[in-house]
Amino acid sequence: MSNKVFCIKHQKDEPAIDVHIPFRGELKEQVRTSICQEVWDDWLIEQVKIINELALNLGDPRSHDIIEQKAKEFFGFEGDQYQSVEPAEGDGPPTVQ
C-alpha cells in the first residue's frame, strides 16, 4: 500500500509522490508533504512547456530559480495559505505622503 498525503490541489488524501523530487530546501519539503503523484505528473508536463516557451538553459542556475518560482505558482504555494505570521499593525507597505 502506498503512502498518502493530503493534496492541497485536490483537497483530499491521495497517493504520495514516489519519485525523486529535484527541488531544494523548503520547496522540496512542501511538495513532498502536500502534493500527490497525480499533481506531480501534471507538473512535469507543465515544466516541459515552461522550459520550451521560455527557452530556459538548464545549465544556468537562474533557469532553476525560474522553474522553482513557476512550480510554487503551479502548486499554489504562493499566497495566504502558506503565510504563518499575520503582519503586525503598522507592518504594511509604505505609503506615499
A tleap script that builds the chain and sets N, CA, C and O, in Angstrom:
source leaprc.protein.ff14SB
mol = sequence {
  NMET SER ASN LYS VAL PHE CYS ILE LYS HIE
  GLN LYS ASP GLU PRO ALA ILE ASP VAL HIE
  ILE PRO PHE ARG GLY GLU LEU LYS GLU GLN
  VAL ARG THR SER ILE CYS GLN GLU VAL TRP
  ASP ASP TRP LEU ILE GLU GLN VAL LYS ILE
  ILE ASN GLU LEU ALA LEU ASN LEU GLY ASP
  PRO ARG SER HIE ASP ILE ILE GLU GLN LYS
  ALA LYS GLU PHE PHE GLY PHE GLU GLY ASP
  GLN TYR GLN SER VAL GLU PRO ALA GLU GLY
  ASP GLY PRO PRO THR VAL CGLN
}
set mol.1.N position { 0.847 -1.177 0.000 }
set mol.1.CA position { 0.000 0.000 0.000 }
set mol.1.C position { 0.892 1.238 0.000 }
set mol.1.O position { 1.851 1.313 0.768 }
set mol.2.N position { 0.588 2.185 -0.837 }
set mol.2.CA position { 1.434 3.369 -0.956 }
set mol.2.C position { 1.116 4.387 0.138 }
set mol.2.O position { 0.035 4.382 0.727 }
set mol.3.N position { 2.083 5.249 0.387 }
set mol.3.CA position { 1.876 6.331 1.348 }
set mol.3.C position { 0.870 7.326 0.786 }
set mol.3.O position { 0.695 7.434 -0.428 }
set mol.4.N position { 0.223 8.037 1.671 }
set mol.4.CA position { -0.765 9.046 1.265 }
set mol.4.C position { -0.356 10.408 1.819 }
set mol.4.O position { 0.323 10.505 2.841 }
set mol.5.N position { -0.789 11.462 1.115 }
set mol.5.CA position { -0.642 12.835 1.589 }
set mol.5.C position { -1.976 13.532 1.383 }
set mol.5.O position { -2.776 13.129 0.539 }
set mol.6.N position { -2.209 14.579 2.159 }
set mol.6.CA position { -3.373 15.416 1.897 }
set mol.6.C position { -2.942 16.400 0.814 }
set mol.6.O position { -2.183 17.331 1.083 }
set mol.7.N position { -3.424 16.197 -0.405 }
set mol.7.CA position { -3.035 17.012 -1.554 }
set mol.7.C position { -3.781 18.342 -1.501 }
set mol.7.O position { -5.011 18.375 -1.490 }
set mol.8.N position { -3.022 19.439 -1.468 }
set mol.8.CA position { -3.670 20.755 -1.378 }
set mol.8.C position { -4.366 21.146 -2.670 }
set mol.8.O position { -5.253 21.999 -2.653 }
set mol.9.N position { -3.987 20.543 -3.786 }
set mol.9.CA position { -4.663 20.834 -5.054 }
set mol.9.C position { -6.000 20.095 -5.145 }
set mol.9.O position { -6.982 20.656 -5.631 }
set mol.10.N position { -6.047 18.867 -4.691 }
set mol.10.CA position { -7.270 18.060 -4.768 }
set mol.10.C position { -8.109 18.132 -3.497 }
set mol.10.O position { -9.269 17.721 -3.484 }
set mol.11.N position { -7.509 18.658 -2.427 }
set mol.11.CA position { -8.185 18.782 -1.129 }
set mol.11.C position { -8.711 17.442 -0.610 }
set mol.11.O position { -9.821 17.348 -0.085 }
set mol.12.N position { -7.879 16.410 -0.773 }
set mol.12.CA position { -8.206 15.098 -0.211 }
set mol.12.C position { -6.935 14.249 -0.152 }
set mol.12.O position { -5.923 14.590 -0.763 }
set mol.13.N position { -7.000 13.147 0.585 }
set mol.13.CA position { -5.874 12.218 0.670 }
set mol.13.C position { -5.679 11.524 -0.670 }
set mol.13.O position { -6.625 11.014 -1.271 }
set mol.14.N position { -4.440 11.518 -1.121 }
set mol.14.CA position { -4.079 10.920 -2.411 }
set mol.14.C position { -2.734 10.216 -2.258 }
set mol.14.O position { -2.015 10.468 -1.291 }
set mol.15.N position { -2.382 9.334 -3.201 }
set mol.15.CA position { -1.064 8.690 -3.144 }
set mol.15.C position { 0.064 9.729 -3.205 }
set mol.15.O position { 0.038 10.664 -4.006 }
set mol.16.N position { 1.052 9.527 -2.329 }
set mol.16.CA position { 2.199 10.429 -2.262 }
set mol.16.C position { 3.102 10.243 -3.486 }
set mol.16.O position { 3.020 9.236 -4.189 }
set mol.17.N position { 3.945 11.214 -3.719 }
set mol.17.CA position { 4.924 11.142 -4.805 }
set mol.17.C position { 5.915 10.033 -4.473 }
set mol.17.O position { 6.442 9.964 -3.362 }
set mol.18.N position { 6.161 9.163 -5.457 }
set mol.18.CA position { 7.057 8.030 -5.208 }
set mol.18.C position { 8.332 8.094 -6.047 }
set mol.18.O position { 8.960 7.069 -6.311 }
set mol.19.N position { 8.710 9.304 -6.463 }
set mol.19.CA position { 9.944 9.514 -7.229 }
set mol.19.C position { 10.759 10.630 -6.581 }
set mol.19.O position { 10.279 11.328 -5.687 }
set mol.20.N position { 11.987 10.784 -7.041 }
set mol.20.CA position { 12.859 11.850 -6.544 }
set mol.20.C position { 12.255 13.218 -6.878 }
set mol.20.O position { 11.775 13.433 -7.991 }
set mol.21.N position { 12.281 14.124 -5.925 }
set mol.21.CA position { 11.796 15.497 -6.122 }
set mol.21.C position { 13.026 16.390 -6.240 }
set mol.21.O position { 13.748 16.560 -5.258 }
set mol.22.N position { 13.283 16.965 -7.415 }
set mol.22.CA position { 14.549 17.653 -7.649 }
set mol.22.C position { 14.616 19.112 -7.175 }
set mol.22.O position { 15.479 19.865 -7.628 }
set mol.23.N position { 13.734 19.507 -6.289 }
set mol.23.CA position { 13.786 20.874 -5.770 }
set mol.23.C position { 14.684 20.938 -4.551 }
set mol.23.O position { 15.116 19.919 -4.013 }
set mol.24.N position { 14.958 22.194 -4.124 }
set mol.24.CA position { 15.834 22.415 -2.982 }
set mol.24.C position { 15.019 22.845 -1.770 }
set mol.24.O position { 13.941 23.425 -1.899 }
set mol.25.N position { 15.554 22.549 -0.599 }
set mol.25.CA position { 15.089 23.106 0.656 }
set mol.25.C position { 13.607 23.017 0.939 }
set mol.25.O position { 12.989 21.958 0.830 }
set mol.26.N position { 13.045 24.182 1.311 }
set mol.26.CA position { 11.655 24.256 1.751 }
set mol.26.C position { 10.677 23.826 0.664 }
set mol.26.O position { 9.685 23.157 0.954 }
set mol.27.N position { 10.945 24.200 -0.577 }
set mol.27.CA position { 10.044 23.821 -1.668 }
set mol.27.C position { 9.973 22.300 -1.791 }
set mol.27.O position { 8.889 21.743 -1.964 }
set mol.28.N position { 11.105 21.635 -1.705 }
set mol.28.CA position { 11.128 20.170 -1.788 }
set mol.28.C position { 10.267 19.567 -0.687 }
set mol.28.O position { 9.501 18.636 -0.935 }
set mol.29.N position { 10.390 20.094 0.532 }
set mol.29.CA position { 9.614 19.570 1.660 }
set mol.29.C position { 8.119 19.839 1.480 }
set mol.29.O position { 7.291 18.977 1.773 }
set mol.30.N position { 7.775 21.035 0.997 }
set mol.30.CA position { 6.361 21.359 0.764 }
set mol.30.C position { 5.760 20.419 -0.269 }
set mol.30.O position { 4.651 19.919 -0.080 }
set mol.31.N position { 6.479 20.173 -1.356 }
set mol.31.CA position { 5.979 19.272 -2.397 }
set mol.31.C position { 5.822 17.858 -1.830 }
set mol.31.O position { 4.799 17.209 -2.046 }
set mol.32.N position { 6.828 17.391 -1.114 }
set mol.32.CA position { 6.800 16.030 -0.568 }
set mol.32.C position { 5.620 15.807 0.372 }
set mol.32.O position { 5.040 14.721 0.395 }
set mol.33.N position { 5.261 16.833 1.149 }
set mol.33.CA position { 4.240 16.648 2.181 }
set mol.33.C position { 2.835 17.093 1.774 }
set mol.33.O position { 1.878 16.814 2.496 }
set mol.34.N position { 2.685 17.780 0.633 }
set mol.34.CA position { 1.347 18.294 0.320 }
set mol.34.C position { 0.945 18.207 -1.155 }
set mol.34.O position { -0.047 18.813 -1.559 }
set mol.35.N position { 1.697 17.469 -1.954 }
set mol.35.CA position { 1.354 17.298 -3.367 }
set mol.35.C position { 1.308 15.806 -3.672 }
set mol.35.O position { 2.201 15.059 -3.273 }
set mol.36.N position { 0.273 15.376 -4.374 }
set mol.36.CA position { 0.119 13.959 -4.702 }
set mol.36.C position { 0.800 13.623 -6.032 }
set mol.36.O position { 1.206 14.508 -6.785 }
set mol.37.N position { 0.910 12.330 -6.294 }
set mol.37.CA position { 1.574 11.858 -7.512 }
set mol.37.C position { 0.894 12.388 -8.766 }
set mol.37.O position { 1.582 12.763 -9.716 }
set mol.38.N position { -0.421 12.430 -8.799 }
set mol.38.CA position { -1.134 12.897 -9.994 }
set mol.38.C position { -0.806 14.357 -10.300 }
set mol.38.O position { -0.564 14.711 -11.454 }
set mol.39.N position { -0.799 15.198 -9.276 }
set mol.39.CA position { -0.469 16.615 -9.479 }
set mol.39.C position { 1.001 16.747 -9.879 }
set mol.39.O position { 1.344 17.587 -10.710 }
set mol.40.N position { 1.875 15.916 -9.287 }
set mol.40.CA position { 3.289 15.933 -9.677 }
set mol.40.C position { 3.434 15.584 -11.156 }
set mol.40.O position { 4.205 16.228 -11.867 }
set mol.41.N position { 2.715 14.588 -11.619 }
set mol.41.CA position { 2.762 14.215 -13.032 }
set mol.41.C position { 2.294 15.369 -13.916 }
set mol.41.O position { 2.873 15.617 -14.974 }
set mol.42.N position { 1.248 16.073 -13.484 }
set mol.42.CA position { 0.772 17.253 -14.226 }
set mol.42.C position { 1.849 18.330 -14.261 }
set mol.42.O position { 2.041 18.994 -15.279 }
set mol.43.N position { 2.561 18.501 -13.125 }
set mol.43.CA position { 3.639 19.491 -13.068 }
set mol.43.C position { 4.752 19.153 -14.064 }
set mol.43.O position { 5.284 20.050 -14.716 }
set mol.44.N position { 5.106 17.881 -14.187 }
set mol.44.CA position { 6.184 17.509 -15.104 }
set mol.44.C position { 5.850 17.902 -16.541 }
set mol.44.O position { 6.729 18.329 -17.290 }
set mol.45.N position { 4.595 17.761 -16.924 }
set mol.45.CA position { 4.159 18.188 -18.261 }
set mol.45.C position { 4.243 19.714 -18.371 }
set mol.45.O position { 4.737 20.242 -19.367 }
set mol.46.N position { 3.762 20.409 -17.353 }
set mol.46.CA position { 3.797 21.879 -17.340 }
set mol.46.C position { 5.234 22.389 -17.356 }
set mol.46.O position { 5.537 23.381 -18.019 }
set mol.47.N position { 6.111 21.717 -16.633 }
set mol.47.CA position { 7.512 22.130 -16.569 }
set mol.47.C position { 8.166 22.094 -17.951 }
set mol.47.O position { 8.924 22.999 -18.300 }
set mol.48.N position { 7.879 21.062 -18.733 }
set mol.48.CA position { 8.429 20.961 -20.087 }
set mol.48.C position { 7.948 22.145 -20.925 }
set mol.48.O position { 8.728 22.736 -21.672 }
set mol.49.N position { 6.673 22.491 -20.802 }
set mol.49.CA position { 6.132 23.633 -21.538 }
set mol.49.C position { 6.858 24.914 -21.142 }
set mol.49.O position { 7.209 25.719 -22.005 }
set mol.50.N position { 7.085 25.107 -19.843 }
set mol.50.CA position { 7.756 26.307 -19.345 }
set mol.50.C position { 9.183 26.378 -19.887 }
set mol.50.O position { 9.623 27.429 -20.355 }
set mol.51.N position { 9.895 25.266 -19.822 }
set mol.51.CA position { 11.278 25.234 -20.321 }
set mol.51.C position { 11.312 25.592 -21.796 }
set mol.51.O position { 12.165 26.368 -22.225 }
set mol.52.N position { 10.400 25.039 -22.573 }
set mol.52.CA position { 10.375 25.303 -24.011 }
set mol.52.C position { 9.931 26.728 -24.330 }
set mol.52.O position { 10.564 27.403 -25.141 }
set mol.53.N position { 8.843 27.195 -23.698 }
set mol.53.CA position { 8.312 28.517 -24.006 }
set mol.53.C position { 9.267 29.640 -23.610 }
set mol.53.O position { 9.360 30.654 -24.302 }
set mol.54.N position { 9.974 29.456 -22.498 }
set mol.54.CA position { 10.900 30.480 -22.034 }
set mol.54.C position { 12.328 30.234 -22.520 }
set mol.54.O position { 13.237 30.998 -22.198 }
set mol.55.N position { 12.521 29.166 -23.296 }
set mol.55.CA position { 13.833 28.795 -23.822 }
set mol.55.C position { 14.877 28.766 -22.706 }
set mol.55.O position { 15.955 29.348 -22.831 }
set mol.56.N position { 14.538 28.081 -21.617 }
set mol.56.CA position { 15.431 28.042 -20.471 }
set mol.56.C position { 16.631 27.137 -20.736 }
set mol.56.O position { 16.504 26.086 -21.364 }
set mol.57.N position { 17.776 27.555 -20.256 }
set mol.57.CA position { 19.007 26.781 -20.338 }
set mol.57.C position { 19.188 26.110 -18.981 }
set mol.57.O position { 19.488 26.786 -17.997 }
set mol.58.N position { 19.013 24.809 -18.913 }
set mol.58.CA position { 19.065 24.104 -17.634 }
set mol.58.C position { 20.469 24.065 -17.035 }
set mol.58.O position { 20.641 23.643 -15.891 }
set mol.59.N position { 21.469 24.498 -17.791 }
set mol.59.CA position { 22.814 24.625 -17.260 }
set mol.59.C position { 23.022 25.931 -16.512 }
set mol.59.O position { 24.051 26.122 -15.865 }
set mol.60.N position { 22.048 26.829 -16.599 }
set mol.60.CA position { 22.119 28.146 -15.957 }
set mol.60.C position { 21.315 28.103 -14.657 }
set mol.60.O position { 20.117 27.822 -14.683 }
set mol.61.N position { 21.970 28.383 -13.505 }
set mol.61.CA position { 21.250 28.350 -12.224 }
set mol.61.C position { 20.042 29.286 -12.184 }
set mol.61.O position { 19.092 29.024 -11.446 }
set mol.62.N position { 20.057 30.359 -12.954 }
set mol.62.CA position { 18.903 31.272 -12.976 }
set mol.62.C position { 17.673 30.579 -13.548 }
set mol.62.O position { 16.547 30.894 -13.161 }
set mol.63.N position { 17.878 29.640 -14.464 }
set mol.63.CA position { 16.752 28.883 -15.023 }
set mol.63.C position { 16.096 28.020 -13.957 }
set mol.63.O position { 14.875 27.860 -13.943 }
set mol.64.N position { 16.904 27.466 -13.068 }
set mol.64.CA position { 16.358 26.654 -11.977 }
set mol.64.C position { 15.531 27.520 -11.026 }
set mol.64.O position { 14.503 27.081 -10.510 }
set mol.65.N position { 15.986 28.748 -10.800 }
set mol.65.CA position { 15.219 29.672 -9.960 }
set mol.65.C position { 13.859 29.969 -10.590 }
set mol.65.O position { 12.845 30.027 -9.895 }
set mol.66.N position { 13.845 30.156 -11.905 }
set mol.66.CA position { 12.588 30.425 -12.625 }
set mol.66.C position { 11.657 29.218 -12.519 }
set mol.66.O position { 10.466 29.368 -12.251 }
set mol.67.N position { 12.199 28.039 -12.728 }
set mol.67.CA position { 11.385 26.817 -12.649 }
set mol.67.C position { 10.804 26.662 -11.244 }
set mol.67.O position { 9.635 26.306 -11.094 }
set mol.68.N position { 11.605 26.923 -10.225 }
set mol.68.CA position { 11.092 26.793 -8.856 }
set mol.68.C position { 9.993 27.810 -8.577 }
set mol.68.O position { 9.018 27.490 -7.897 }
set mol.69.N position { 10.133 29.026 -9.088 }
set mol.69.CA position { 9.089 30.029 -8.894 }
set mol.69.C position { 7.797 29.604 -9.601 }
set mol.69.O position { 6.707 29.731 -9.044 }
set mol.70.N position { 7.927 29.102 -10.822 }
set mol.70.CA position { 6.750 28.629 -11.567 }
set mol.70.C position { 6.107 27.432 -10.860 }
set mol.70.O position { 4.884 27.290 -10.872 }
set mol.71.N position { 6.922 26.578 -10.249 }
set mol.71.CA position { 6.385 25.422 -9.512 }
set mol.71.C position { 5.578 25.903 -8.315 }
set mol.71.O position { 4.492 25.388 -8.053 }
set mol.72.N position { 6.096 26.878 -7.593 }
set mol.72.CA position { 5.363 27.426 -6.438 }
set mol.72.C position { 4.002 27.946 -6.872 }
set mol.72.O position { 3.000 27.721 -6.192 }
set mol.73.N position { 3.963 28.640 -8.001 }
set mol.73.CA position { 2.700 29.158 -8.516 }
set mol.73.C position { 1.777 28.004 -8.924 }
set mol.73.O position { 0.587 28.024 -8.608 }
set mol.74.N position { 2.313 27.008 -9.618 }
set mol.74.CA position { 1.519 25.870 -10.084 }
set mol.74.C position { 0.911 25.096 -8.919 }
set mol.74.O position { -0.264 24.730 -8.958 }
set mol.75.N position { 1.705 24.850 -7.889 }
set mol.75.CA position { 1.236 24.067 -6.750 }
set mol.75.C position { 0.369 24.876 -5.789 }
set mol.75.O position { -0.293 24.306 -4.922 }
set mol.76.N position { 0.369 26.175 -5.935 }
set mol.76.CA position { -0.429 27.008 -5.050 }
set mol.76.C position { 0.284 27.381 -3.767 }
set mol.76.O position { -0.364 27.680 -2.764 }
set mol.77.N position { 1.617 27.368 -3.782 }
set mol.77.CA position { 2.387 27.723 -2.593 }
set mol.77.C position { 2.557 29.228 -2.442 }
set mol.77.O position { 3.058 29.691 -1.418 }
set mol.78.N position { 2.160 29.975 -3.416 }
set mol.78.CA position { 2.225 31.428 -3.335 }
set mol.78.C position { 0.864 31.909 -2.857 }
set mol.78.O position { -0.145 31.653 -3.515 }
set mol.79.N position { 0.819 32.592 -1.738 }
set mol.79.CA position { -0.458 33.108 -1.271 }
set mol.79.C position { -0.654 32.913 0.205 }
set mol.79.O position { 0.258 32.502 0.922 }
set mol.80.N position { -1.861 33.214 0.657 }
set mol.80.CA position { -2.191 33.261 2.077 }
set mol.80.C position { -2.046 31.927 2.801 }
set mol.80.O position { -1.724 31.920 3.989 }
set mol.81.N position { -2.274 30.793 2.127 }
set mol.81.CA position { -2.267 29.524 2.836 }
set mol.81.C position { -0.913 29.184 3.438 }
set mol.81.O position { -0.844 28.356 4.346 }
set mol.82.N position { 0.168 29.796 2.960 }
set mol.82.CA position { 1.490 29.491 3.497 }
set mol.82.C position { 2.093 30.630 4.282 }
set mol.82.O position { 3.275 30.573 4.622 }
set mol.83.N position { 1.331 31.662 4.584 }
set mol.83.CA position { 1.824 32.716 5.450 }
set mol.83.C position { 1.535 32.314 6.881 }
set mol.83.O position { 0.379 32.163 7.277 }
set mol.84.N position { 2.596 32.142 7.651 }
set mol.84.CA position { 2.411 31.651 9.003 }
set mol.84.C position { 2.262 32.770 10.021 }
set mol.84.O position { 1.835 32.518 11.148 }
set mol.85.N position { 2.598 33.979 9.659 }
set mol.85.CA position { 2.566 35.090 10.608 }
set mol.85.C position { 1.699 36.206 10.039 }
set mol.85.O position { 1.866 36.624 8.893 }
set mol.86.N position { 0.775 36.676 10.861 }
set mol.86.CA position { -0.038 37.829 10.467 }
set mol.86.C position { 0.815 39.088 10.608 }
set mol.86.O position { 1.523 39.229 11.605 }
set mol.87.N position { 0.770 40.002 9.647 }
set mol.87.CA position { 1.544 41.228 9.802 }
set mol.87.C position { 1.038 42.031 10.992 }
set mol.87.O position { -0.167 42.171 11.202 }
set mol.88.N position { 1.969 42.547 11.754 }
set mol.88.CA position { 1.605 43.372 12.904 }
set mol.88.C position { 1.098 44.723 12.416 }
set mol.88.O position { 1.399 45.149 11.301 }
set mol.89.N position { 0.335 45.379 13.257 }
set mol.89.CA position { -0.179 46.694 12.905 }
set mol.89.C position { 0.991 47.610 12.568 }
set mol.89.O position { 1.967 47.692 13.314 }
set mol.90.N position { 0.879 48.292 11.443 }
set mol.90.CA position { 1.937 49.195 11.012 }
set mol.90.C position { 3.007 48.527 10.161 }
set mol.90.O position { 3.938 49.197 9.715 }
set mol.91.N position { 2.895 47.204 9.922 }
set mol.91.CA position { 3.882 46.488 9.119 }
set mol.91.C position { 3.506 46.407 7.643 }
set mol.91.O position { 4.140 45.675 6.882 }
set mol.92.N position { 2.491 47.145 7.238 }
set mol.92.CA position { 2.065 47.117 5.846 }
set mol.92.C position { 3.054 47.813 4.943 }
set mol.92.O position { 4.080 48.311 5.406 }
set mol.93.N position { 2.756 47.852 3.652 }
set mol.93.CA position { 3.655 48.511 2.713 }
set mol.93.C position { 3.739 50.009 3.024 }
set mol.93.O position { 2.807 50.598 3.572 }
set mol.94.N position { 4.862 50.602 2.667 }
set mol.94.CA position { 4.994 52.049 2.918 }
set mol.94.C position { 3.964 52.830 2.119 }
set mol.94.O position { 3.586 52.431 1.017 }
set mol.95.N position { 3.522 53.922 2.668 }
set mol.95.CA position { 2.561 54.782 1.978 }
set mol.95.C position { 3.239 56.069 1.556 }
set mol.95.O position { 4.165 56.543 2.214 }
set mol.96.N position { 2.777 56.623 0.466 }
set mol.96.CA position { 3.303 57.888 -0.033 }
set mol.96.C position { 2.544 59.007 0.655 }
set mol.96.O position { 1.314 59.002 0.692 }
set mol.97.N position { 3.280 59.966 1.197 }
set mol.97.CA position { 2.620 61.083 1.901 }
set mol.97.C position { 2.781 62.360 1.138 }
set mol.97.O position { 2.295 63.404 1.572 }
savepdb mol mol.pdb
quit
